[in-house]
């Protein structure tokens, strides 16, 4: 009767030990994969959130400037640059929207612009109202496929401004911005001026 009692109290066999090690290694591998996947997901989500924040900041800055647009009254024969103008490159791919906007307290009116070139949207600020000096350039948004501006009046929706025959102090009722982004699709924003 002593022999069976000794065998039962002897401990784990080699097979049982190997099975336990195999289970621990499988559990360890699953834990490692789950942790790695969680870190990858967190990185992707953080990148996505930062991209949407940069888009929101860019659109907000454009809105701030457009809502501060000023169109001083000009005589019909004036040669002064219009209060709002859309300039395009010869191939039509690049564009620059220039406008006179009211600056901060004590600054007065200044010429600002938004340039789309080389898949990048930039904010331009000139030291004078006629954009004769060198502009300060601030990057607004990278990885942009296209930027389209539409100008809406009570009669017309146009892709160019100023309209043919319009005075330089004329402003549209609203400006529509379309941003084509490879990772977010087309974002459309309408800015009402009146």
C-alpha angles and dihedrals in degrees: 000000000000094000098064092046092055093051094051092050094047100097135234124345123229091255092053091049092050092049091050092049091049091052092048092049092050090048090047092050092049091049092049092049092048091050093047091049091049091052091048091050092049091051092049092047092048091051091048093049091050091050092052090047091053090049091050092048092050094049091045092053091049090049092050092053097042093050089053093054114141126195111192113205110262131193115250091250095050119134093197116123113266119262089243127024137162114212121194133194118246092260092046094235098106123052141178126200112204124190142161109245132181111251129215125291110318094003100099123198121338137178115252132171147185116223126194113199136141094005090305134109115212135187115223127198121187124201091230138039095247096054091236097135128063114288124230107237124213121181112236106173137359130203096040118157098192142350121206126186122198124189118208126200128168090270107025144041105202136179092211136057139231095039119233109282095004122137118252092247094057117116131190122243091242141359122219121204124198119190119190108205122180093219100038107030122227118340116197124194128179120206115196112210099184 
